[in-house]
């Protein structure tokens, strides 16, 4: 990303206060969120981990209301309830076999709060027209750098398997996730962080579809009903209000 934005596109480097903003955003969005999420998933079942992602819109709305006194419109509240209910309904069959340790749930909660705080921090910061690819590249790099001390303390060479699956995993996380998905997410945040957060409700739903395509996991009636509620909630919050004549 940095090679493309600075080497090919000739976009400017961050300046002065922008470095601090990138460092804070990288700390929240990469170091704390992803770092803690990976640790939590060792103590929390996939069903609960999938459901946790859908709590971010709730946290984002609550933090926006508490910290910035941002009012919650009735449409947003109804949409939040519909989407939350839809995700809970779709995940219901998974929760029966879910297990977690108290420490794992606490780490997962802190991870989600860090992500939500990072979302609001990004949307509230002034980036001075900095290119989105520049922001994404530097926040990803700085977030990784902040994790290097922990890597040095916890690294165990024997637990690494250097094979094709590792390469495929790294390429998946680097290209579709860190570059494409995060770029689209930043573009959404630039407009309205609270409204953009509702799209996170699609993450668990998308996960169920991918599980069907790649692992032949069945789509149940709970999944279909949950999808319908989530899509209804998204339509409600994204639709433009009618302008009175």
C-alpha positions, 0 to 999 in steps of 0.5 A: 500500500505504501509503495503504491500510494507514495511510489506510484501515485506520488501522494504526500507523506503524513505531516506533523500531527498526522503521524500521531493520529496514524499511530493512535488509529493503528494502535486501536485498529491493529494492535489492540483490536486484531492482537486481542481478537487473535488471543481471545479466539484461542479461548472462545468458540467460533460461534461466539467470535462471529457474534462478537463482531456484530456488537461493534455497531452497538458499541459505536452508537453507544460511544457516540452518544456518550462521548460526543452527545450524538443523538440516536434517531428513531430509525437508527434505534429500530435498525439497531434492534432489527440487525442485532436481533437478526444476527442473534437469530442466525447465530442461535444454532451455533450458540448451543455448542459454543464455549468460552472462558471468562478471560476469553470473553473479557479479552474479546470485549476489550477487543471490540471496544478498541475497534469501536473506539478506533472507528470513532477516532478515525471519523472524528480526526482531521486528515487534511485530504490525505489519501485513504491508501496512505492512511491505511498503509501507515496505520497498518504498518504502525499497528504492526510495529507496536506489536513487535515487543510482544512478538519478541517476548512470546515467539515460539519457532516450533509452533510455526508451520512454513507451508503453502497454507501459511502463505495462502493465509497471509495473502488472504489477510494482506490482499482482500482483507487489509487492502481491499476490505479496509479501504472500502471500510475507510471510505464508508467511515469518511461519510458517517461512522455511525451509519457505516457501522451498521454494515458490520452486521453483514460480517456474521451473515457473510461468514455463514454464506462462506461457510456454506460455500467452502465447508458445506455447512448448512444454511438453516431457517434461523440463518434465512430469518436472521438475514432478512432482519439484518437486510431490513435493518440496513435498508431502514438506516440507509434509506434517504428521508423523504423531502416534504414539498 
